[in-house]
Amino acid sequence: MLAAMPPTPPSTPNQGEARIRDRGDACPGALRLHPADDGRLARLRLPAGLLTAGQVEVLAAAAEDLGDGRISVTSRGNTELRGLGEGCGAELGARLADAGLLPSPAHERVRNVVASPAAGLDGLGGGDVQLWARELDALLCAREWTAALSGRFLFVLDDGRGDVTGLGGDVTLIAAGPSAVGDAFLYLGGQAFRIAAADAPHAALAAADAFLTAAREAGNGAWRVRELPEDVRPDLADALRRAGIAAEAVGAAEAVGGTQGTGDAEAVGDAEAVRPTEALGTPGRSGGAGPLPGVIGQGGRDGRWAVAVAVPLGRLTSGQLRALAPAHGGELRLTPWRGAVVTGFPDRAAAGERLAVLAAHGLITDPHSPWLGVGACTGRPGCGKALADVRADAVPGRAGLPVHFSGCERRCGHPTGPDGTWVDVVATTDGSYLVDGAPTPRTSLTEAVATARTTR
Ligand code: SF4
């Protein structure tokens, strides 16, 4: 049975910001390394943040052998390796390909798929979008035309709990709630359609097709939906029809959505963790919230248990990554909030034991930790634009709003959400910081950040 109303629409990238782009998409990838002050940088797309145990080991070893021994988690649940040598691209590519991490070299940068990380694990949500993510990824990699998408074009798949809808997807799928299991909603550029859940991955592909057709018509080099001119609108209805997908238009006006959450912040070297301040199941206008650190209760499709942790400042050592390797046929899911979910534990005791191990490795396992939600960009020495070593200067203050330390005004990787929902700390040329615009000496950061995180 179809639901009467669509869920809260996602924050749709702003329309009307048409601008001509005359350069190609320079977004880094695993095969297109980006030069940085600390060596080459590789960004590896992981649809739904998914890694198997074998892939964890390959990635950890690559970081040790070819990079600086660390693995960054990005705001899309992807990973970055830094400090790579000039000539290691071919070897890195071969290692990743052998591990199944590059199923199609031509598509390696377009596999931008974020999905509710706890889907299928805790009994919440109306559909297991992790399964959609796998199917959508396979569809993307199987078609030549999809390689024309930019490395920034984002698919967001929400299982109905509203945790990822605010992340600014170009194409957003939302599983309908328990009252309408079997339905899903598809959003693109202010349009919304109700579809059968079984059609969801194919419908997302059709939406991407509609965008590319519109982008070609616009001729302005748009990488994202919000970059299309106002008078060019993707014909989603036609794309769905051509794909043979039954769809019903719903609430198009409502689906225009909020103004926040452009989701464009997966900049080179970005890294932050957002404190999950919103309860699971709350549709978010902001960037939402991932699962709180701890054991995720039984209730999933296989009746097994999982654990969730946060990654301090979004960077893992190779040892920490190995500690996250799933066992018992489970999987590792990196989250858009720089966290990780490990699945597959047979009982609560086994999950609790792993959580203790992860705490011993320095990962955040306490849901009340003041370090939850503390993020920082790359800063010095990795970024040539940085005015400070923001990772060294970052302080937790006190648990509360997310806080993001930036080495310059670009604010790479800042939390997705409107102003006022996170604390902005930016380095200045005189060695101090601006905390929400207020000049603050480095020695006063702890107090200033604590106040800013807790008094709004
Ligand atoms: S210093 Fe500036 S450009 Fe460099 S990573 Fe930080 S915010 Fe981005």
Residues whose N, C-alpha, C, O or C-beta is under 5 A from the ligand:
A	BS01	SF4	V268 G269 C377 T378 G379 C383 K385 A386 S406 G407 C408 R410 R411 C412
